[in-house]
Amino acid sequence: MKTISQLLTGIFILFLWSNCSKESNNAAANSAGAGGSTARFTISGDYLYVVDHTSLKAFHISDPSHPVFKSKTDVGINIETIFPYGDKLFIGSSSTMYIFSLSKPDHPQQVAKAEYIIRMSCDPVVANETVAYATLRATGPCGGSQSALVVYNISNISSPVLVNTIGLGAPYGLGMKENALYVCEGDYGLRVYDIADVYRPKEVQNINGETFYDVIPYDNILIAQIAGGFALYDIATNPLQPAFISKILQ
């Protein structure tokens, strides 16, 4: 279990996250090593990366009191989210997942893109070395014809391959810890998938009773953004069985 100071750090991250709104119900922020999948900005090393509707901007922040703008890169249209993993940035638009290399951190370079089978959908993305997961929401302002969890094989980073599509009701943000994938489905709850087989997620639990929008697996705590605040779950013993700790409403 986390110490009080660690837990407060996690809560602070979530306060940043829920105060930096992308949409009225789809808010997120990111920090080094922790962040929600619906974020529009993230930190990697000494750099802050920010996406707007068409571009990616890089800022050098080794001196936080004097951030230095380094570059602006045109990405596409309807850019919505950014997620860091290792030396890569995964950027989601309403129709495409873009992958950028940070080998030149002051000027990220696009190395791949994968067009979604479902166009005009909201599109949080999380990833690791071999797999990328994206939720495509086709309800409300997102448009589209189908909501789904899509799975890409990114073992060859320059050529992502769609390997699985799982139909869902109304997915929002998502997060990973070890062999667990957490998918927020708004009023439909929080779905927990076993990803021991990374390309074939198997649903093992659906946590109901709240409206879930995004999650941050932060060490041994799962921080969930819910309607009106957030909830904390212990995932130290078994990431596939989140144990409720507490709820704070704002």
BELGI-V752076 format. One record per helix or strand. SS is the DSSP state (2 for helix, 1 for strand). FROM is the first residue (numbers start at 1). TO is the last residue. If there is no record, write none. Layout:
BEGIN
SS;FROM;TO
SS;FROM;TO
END
This chain:
BEGIN
2;4;19
1;21;21
1;27;27
1;30;31
1;34;35
1;41;44
1;47;51
1;55;60
2;64;66
1;68;74
1;79;85
1;88;93
1;96;101
1;109;115
1;122;122
1;125;127
1;131;137
2;140;142
1;148;153
1;161;167
1;174;177
1;180;184
1;186;186
1;190;194
1;202;207
1;212;218
1;221;226
1;229;234
1;243;249
END
